[in-house]
Amino acid sequence: VTGIGGTKYLRLGIWDRFENCYKYIEKDQGSMEILSLKGNISRKDGAPNLHLHVTASDDSFNAFGGHLDRGIVQNMLEVYVYPYPETIERKPYQYWFFMDI
């Protein structure tokens, strides 16, 4: 998955390896550009699972990024999904999930 576009709201996460959980921040600053959206679609516990990272900038041209938890599109979002010939399954290993193709 890859994409670019505009947004007016983002909820981003970063993995805290010491507490083994995500920390979240919300960006609600009006017009923001999605400079890069990258990730994959896999299956986790039999259900579709999106793992997306985003880099965005605010109207002062400050860049920020993290794991995309949720967002609201403003104007447009161009997303390209490239199919993979086999199912990708995320499987747990201790605190991590690995891709099994």
Buried (B, 14 or more C-beta within 10 A) or exposed (E): BEBBBBBBBBBBBEBEEEEEEEEEEEBEBEEBBBBBBBBBBBBBEEEEBEBBBBBBBBEEEEEBBBBBBEBEEBEEBEEEEEEEEEEBBBEEEEEEBEEEE
